[in-house]
């Protein structure tokens, strides 16, 4: 609640729209700058949050717009007037090795640009479709000086409500499919 939220790779915008509905101060739904994707995202936002002044659609390409902090600063229009993202959400963006690496680079860029007074929290939900691809994703997280902190114990299926309220709201029947992973991405050491 009352946070500036950035959804990466929004697709149809389900996660970002949920953030708006749950009371985010402002939500930016981003994805590739392709006409059909942007039109669909805008239509879904308009249908589900009619007249909302607390949400916007922004084209961002994980492969290009987060290559450096400078590129990210130049590309984004979300810093003024709504503020830097306090929460970043990414769902189902690690199904291809390249995409998973771009996602990690984007998160690292956002975290390193985040104002020191408050750290941006990054949450990733991904399905383990291919063990090698998933392992590469986790390895890239580690190599980037980050760590993936599981938010759900895969054995016990226990959840920490204070950390996972938004993510749980997106799951059917509050169930966790066996190959679904929920992580908070954090700094492991210094991020340069």
Secondary structure as GFF3:
##gff-version 3
##sequence-region A 1 192
A	DSSP	beta_strand	4	8	.	.	.	ID=ss1
A	DSSP	alpha_helix	14	21	.	.	.	ID=ss2
A	DSSP	beta_strand	26	31	.	.	.	ID=ss3
A	DSSP	alpha_helix	35	48	.	.	.	ID=ss4
A	DSSP	beta_strand	55	59	.	.	.	ID=ss5
A	DSSP	alpha_helix	69	75	.	.	.	ID=ss6
A	DSSP	beta_strand	87	91	.	.	.	ID=ss7
A	DSSP	alpha_helix	97	113	.	.	.	ID=ss8
A	DSSP	beta_strand	121	127	.	.	.	ID=ss9
A	DSSP	alpha_helix	131	143	.	.	.	ID=ss10
A	DSSP	beta_strand	146	150	.	.	.	ID=ss11
A	DSSP	alpha_helix	161	169	.	.	.	ID=ss12
A	DSSP	three_ten_helix	172	174	.	.	.	ID=ss13
A	DSSP	beta_strand	180	187	.	.	.	ID=ss14
###
